[in-house]
């Protein structure tokens, strides 16, 4: 996007999810598609302002997931959970696939529970982060 990384401002987005034998659960797969789309759209809008969103994806091993299933499907923006950016709370519900019957992360916002984190929620949180920094 930019030739010289010193010439732009960056927001770091981290997304964590359980991956076992190259697979993840349906809710994390959908969140993955949503986060990649949101980051691409926001980057396209911010390129003229020399602002970049960097997406870092972390695969959580099964052993770590079993100790704390709520680590999976977690999004951090500059180290702060997406729930905190948008005034939501973390919930949980039974999952499937590689997660088995573990109670995995959900987000409770505006009276709704989201198992998959929607693109619009990710873009909202990024917009709030940009505004807080005075970049938007």
MOBELVEN-V641133 format. One record per run of one state. SS is the DSSP state (H for helix, E for strand, - for the rest). FROM is the first residue (numbers start at 1). LEN is the number of residues. If there is no record, write none. Layout:
ss = <SS/SS>
from = <FROM/FROM>
len = <LEN/LEN>
This chain:
ss = <-/H/-/E/-/E/-/E/-/H/-/E/-/H/-/H/-/E/-/E/H/-/E/-/H/-/E/-/E/-/H/->
from = <1/5/8/9/19/20/21/23/24/26/50/51/61/62/68/69/72/74/78/80/82/87/89/95/97/100/103/110/112/115/119/133>
len = <4/3/1/10/1/1/2/1/2/24/1/10/1/6/1/3/2/4/2/2/5/2/6/2/3/3/7/2/3/4/14/4>
